[in-house]
Amino acid sequence: MTPVLDSELLKLRSVRSTTYLLLAIALTLVVGSLVSYLMTADWDTATPERQQQFDSADPTVVLLPFGQFCLGVLGALAITAEHGSGMIRPVLIGVPRRRALLLAKTTVVTGVSLVVATVAGLIAYASGELITGDRPEPISVYASFGDAVPTLLANTASMVVVALVGLGLGLLIRSTAGTLVTLCGLLFVLPVVAMLLPAPWGERMYAVMLPVLPHLLTSDDPNATLSPPGAGLVMIAYLVIALGAGGIAFTRRDA
C-alpha cells in the first residue's frame, strides 16, 4: 500500500495544476488581508453609530468560499487529469486493485487538503488579528486564539470535505470540465437559488448548502435552521454520497 500512496502523492505534487491552485489560495489570503485592512481603516474613521453596522474584518470570510473551491478542484484533478490524459489505463495496470487505488487517492487528497486548509486558516487568523489589533466587536471577532479554534476547525473540516466531494465527483463524472461545473453549481449557484425560494423552503435549502455549513457548525443561535450536530451530519452526508457514488462507479465500470 505504501508504494501506491507514494505514487499518488508524487503525481499530485508534480502536476502544475497543484502549484497553480496553491498560488490561488495564497492570492486569496492576500486579497482577504487587503479587504480586512480597508475595512479596519474605514472603521477607524467612522462614527460610533456607523461602527456598529460593520461586519467582521476576518480574512477568512474571503478565504473560505474560494479555498473550498480550490481544494475541490484539487480533489477532482486527482482523478480527472488521469482520465483526460489517458494515464488511467497504465495506472490501473500497475495497480489492478481499484479499491486500493481509491483508498490511496482518498488518503492523499485528505492529507494534502488538511495541511493546506489548516495552514491557510491559521495565516488568515494571524493576518486578521494583526490588522484589527485590539479593536472591539464587530470589526474584531475573537478575544483570544481559544475563541477562534472552533471556527478554524469548522472551516478546515469544510474545506477537506469539499476536496473529497471533488474527488467523488471526479470519480463519477470523469471529466474535468464537467466536475468543475458541478462544483461551481454546488458552491456558488445553488446557494443563490436557495435564497430565491419562498419561505420557509428558502431558509431550509440554504442551510444545507456547503458554504453555509461551517458557520452553522459553530453557531450558538437557538433559532438557527440547523443545529451544530445537524450541520455536521449534513456535511458527512455530502461526503458519503459523493465518495460513495464515485467509488462505486470507479470500481465497477471500465476505465
C-alpha positions as CSV (number, residue, x, y, z in Angstrom):
1,M,0.0,0.0,0.0
2,T,2.9,2.4,0.8
3,P,4.2,2.4,-2.8
4,V,0.7,3.3,-4.1
5,L,0.4,6.2,-1.6
6,D,3.9,7.4,-2.6
7,S,2.9,7.3,-6.2
8,E,-0.3,9.2,-5.7
9,L,1.5,11.9,-3.6
10,L,4.2,12.2,-6.3
11,K,1.6,12.6,-9.0
12,L,-0.3,15.3,-7.0
13,R,3.0,17.2,-6.3
14,S,4.4,17.0,-9.8
15,V,1.4,18.4,-11.8
16,R,1.4,22.1,-12.5
17,S,-2.3,22.4,-11.5
18,T,-1.4,21.8,-7.9
19,T,1.0,24.7,-7.9
20,Y,-1.5,27.0,-9.5
21,L,-4.2,26.1,-7.0
22,L,-1.8,26.7,-4.1
23,L,-0.9,30.1,-5.6
24,A,-4.6,30.8,-6.0
25,I,-5.2,30.1,-2.3
26,A,-2.2,32.3,-1.4
27,L,-3.6,35.1,-3.6
28,T,-7.0,34.7,-1.8
29,L,-5.2,35.2,1.5
30,V,-3.6,38.4,0.2
31,V,-7.0,39.7,-1.1
32,G,-8.7,38.8,2.2
33,S,-6.0,40.6,4.2
34,L,-6.4,43.7,1.9
35,V,-10.1,43.7,2.4
36,S,-9.6,43.4,6.2
37,Y,-7.2,46.3,6.1
38,L,-9.5,48.5,4.1
39,M,-12.5,47.7,6.4
40,T,-10.4,48.4,9.5
41,A,-9.2,51.7,8.1
42,D,-12.8,52.7,7.3
43,W,-13.9,51.6,10.8
44,D,-11.3,53.8,12.4
45,T,-12.8,56.9,10.7
46,A,-16.4,56.0,11.1
47,T,-18.8,57.4,13.8
48,P,-19.7,55.1,16.7
49,E,-23.2,54.6,15.3
50,R,-21.8,53.5,11.9
51,Q,-19.1,51.3,13.5
52,Q,-21.9,49.1,14.9
53,Q,-23.1,48.4,11.4
54,F,-19.8,46.9,10.3
55,D,-19.3,43.2,9.6
56,S,-16.2,41.3,10.8
57,A,-12.9,42.1,9.1
58,D,-11.9,38.5,9.4
59,P,-10.0,37.5,6.2
60,T,-11.5,34.0,6.5
61,V,-14.7,35.4,5.0
62,V,-12.8,35.7,1.7
63,L,-10.7,32.6,2.2
64,L,-13.5,30.1,2.9
65,P,-15.5,30.1,-0.4
66,F,-12.5,30.3,-2.7
67,G,-10.4,27.9,-0.5
68,Q,-13.3,25.4,-0.7
69,F,-13.4,25.7,-4.5
70,C,-9.6,25.4,-5.0
71,L,-9.4,22.3,-2.8
72,G,-12.4,20.9,-4.5
73,V,-10.6,21.3,-7.8
74,L,-7.5,19.7,-6.3
75,G,-9.5,16.6,-5.3
76,A,-11.2,16.5,-8.7
77,L,-8.0,16.7,-10.7
78,A,-6.5,13.8,-8.7
79,I,-8.6,11.5,-10.9
80,T,-10.0,13.6,-13.8
81,A,-6.5,14.5,-15.0
82,E,-5.7,10.8,-15.5
83,H,-8.9,10.2,-17.4
84,G,-8.3,13.2,-19.6
85,S,-4.7,12.2,-20.5
86,G,-5.5,8.5,-20.8
87,M,-3.0,7.7,-18.0
88,I,-5.7,6.0,-16.0
89,R,-5.2,2.8,-18.1
90,P,-1.5,2.3,-17.3
91,V,-2.2,3.3,-13.7
92,L,-4.8,0.5,-13.4
93,I,-2.4,-1.9,-15.0
94,G,0.2,-1.1,-12.3
95,V,-2.4,-1.1,-9.5
96,P,-5.2,-3.5,-10.7
97,R,-6.9,-3.5,-7.3
98,R,-9.1,-0.5,-7.8
99,R,-10.2,-0.3,-4.1
100,A,-6.5,0.0,-3.1
101,L,-6.0,2.8,-5.6
102,L,-9.2,4.5,-4.5
103,L,-8.1,4.4,-0.9
104,A,-4.7,5.8,-1.8
105,K,-6.2,8.7,-3.7
106,T,-8.6,9.4,-0.9
107,T,-5.8,9.3,1.7
108,V,-3.6,11.6,-0.2
109,V,-6.3,14.2,-1.0
110,T,-7.4,14.1,2.6
111,G,-3.9,14.7,3.9
112,V,-2.9,17.4,1.4
113,S,-6.1,19.3,1.8
114,L,-6.0,19.0,5.6
115,V,-2.5,20.6,5.7
116,V,-3.3,23.3,3.2
117,A,-6.6,24.2,4.9
118,T,-5.0,24.3,8.3
119,V,-2.1,26.4,7.3
120,A,-4.3,28.8,5.3
121,G,-6.8,29.1,8.1
122,L,-4.0,29.9,10.6
123,I,-2.5,32.5,8.3
124,A,-5.9,34.2,7.8
125,Y,-6.5,34.2,11.5
126,A,-3.0,35.7,12.2
127,S,-3.4,38.3,9.5
128,G,-6.8,39.3,10.8
129,E,-5.5,39.7,14.4
130,L,-2.5,41.7,13.2
131,I,-4.7,44.1,11.2
132,T,-7.6,44.6,13.6
133,G,-5.4,44.6,16.8
134,D,-7.3,45.2,20.0
135,R,-10.3,46.8,18.3
136,P,-13.7,45.6,19.7
137,E,-16.5,43.9,18.1
138,P,-17.9,43.8,15.4
139,I,-14.8,44.6,13.5
140,S,-12.8,42.1,15.5
141,V,-14.4,38.8,16.3
142,Y,-12.0,36.8,18.6
143,A,-10.9,37.9,22.0
144,S,-8.3,35.1,22.0
145,F,-7.0,32.2,20.0
146,G,-9.1,29.9,22.0
147,D,-12.2,31.7,20.8
148,A,-11.1,31.2,17.2
149,V,-10.4,27.5,17.4
150,P,-13.9,26.2,16.8
151,T,-14.3,28.4,13.7
152,L,-10.8,27.3,12.5
153,L,-11.7,23.7,12.9
154,A,-15.1,24.0,11.2
155,N,-13.6,25.9,8.3
156,T,-10.8,23.3,7.9
157,A,-13.2,20.4,8.1
158,S,-15.4,22.0,5.4
159,M,-12.5,22.6,3.0
160,V,-11.4,19.0,3.5
161,V,-14.9,17.7,2.9
162,V,-15.2,19.8,-0.3
163,A,-11.9,18.4,-1.5
164,L,-13.2,14.8,-1.1
165,V,-16.5,15.8,-2.7
166,G,-14.5,17.0,-5.6
167,L,-12.7,13.6,-5.7
168,G,-16.0,11.8,-5.6
169,L,-17.5,13.9,-8.4
170,G,-14.4,13.3,-10.5
171,L,-14.6,9.6,-10.0
172,L,-18.3,9.7,-11.0
173,I,-18.1,12.2,-13.9
174,R,-14.5,11.5,-15.1
175,S,-14.4,14.9,-16.9
176,T,-12.5,17.8,-15.5
177,A,-14.8,20.4,-17.1
178,G,-18.0,18.6,-16.0
179,T,-16.7,18.2,-12.5
180,L,-15.7,21.8,-12.2
181,V,-19.1,23.0,-13.4
182,T,-20.8,20.7,-10.9
183,L,-18.5,22.1,-8.1
184,C,-19.4,25.7,-9.1
185,G,-23.0,24.7,-9.0
186,L,-22.8,23.3,-5.5
187,L,-20.7,26.1,-4.1
188,F,-21.9,29.2,-5.9
189,V,-25.1,28.7,-7.8
190,L,-27.3,26.5,-5.6
191,P,-26.9,28.8,-2.5
192,V,-28.2,31.8,-4.6
193,V,-31.0,29.7,-6.0
194,A,-32.0,28.6,-2.5
195,M,-32.1,32.2,-1.3
196,L,-34.6,33.0,-4.0
197,L,-37.1,30.3,-2.9
198,P,-40.2,31.3,-0.9
199,A,-40.1,30.9,2.8
200,P,-39.7,28.6,4.6
201,W,-38.1,26.4,1.9
202,G,-35.5,29.0,1.0
203,E,-34.1,29.1,4.5
204,R,-34.2,25.3,4.8
205,M,-32.5,24.7,1.5
206,Y,-29.9,27.5,2.1
207,A,-29.0,25.9,5.5
208,V,-27.8,22.7,3.8
209,M,-25.6,24.3,1.3
210,L,-21.9,23.5,1.6
211,P,-20.7,27.1,2.0
212,V,-23.1,27.7,4.9
213,L,-22.4,24.6,6.9
214,P,-19.1,25.8,8.6
215,H,-20.9,28.7,10.2
216,L,-23.7,26.5,11.4
217,L,-21.2,24.1,12.9
218,T,-20.1,26.8,15.4
219,S,-23.4,28.7,15.7
220,D,-24.9,29.1,19.2
221,D,-28.1,30.6,17.8
222,P,-31.1,28.6,19.1
223,N,-33.2,29.8,16.2
224,A,-30.8,28.6,13.5
225,T,-32.3,26.3,10.9
226,L,-29.8,23.6,11.6
227,S,-28.1,22.8,15.0
228,P,-24.3,22.2,15.0
229,P,-24.8,18.4,15.1
230,G,-27.3,18.6,12.3
231,A,-24.9,20.7,10.2
232,G,-22.2,18.1,10.9
233,L,-24.5,15.3,9.7
234,V,-25.3,17.1,6.5
235,M,-21.6,17.6,5.9
236,I,-20.9,13.9,6.4
237,A,-23.9,13.2,4.1
238,Y,-22.2,15.2,1.3
239,L,-19.0,13.2,1.8
240,V,-20.6,9.8,1.9
241,I,-22.9,10.4,-1.1
242,A,-20.2,11.9,-3.3
243,L,-17.4,9.4,-2.4
244,G,-19.8,6.5,-2.3
245,A,-21.3,7.1,-5.7
246,G,-17.9,7.9,-7.2
247,G,-16.2,4.8,-5.6
248,I,-18.9,2.5,-6.8
249,A,-18.6,3.9,-10.4
250,F,-14.8,3.7,-10.3
251,T,-14.7,0.1,-9.1
252,R,-17.4,-1.3,-11.4
253,R,-17.1,0.3,-14.8
254,D,-14.4,0.2,-17.4
255,A,-11.6,2.9,-17.5
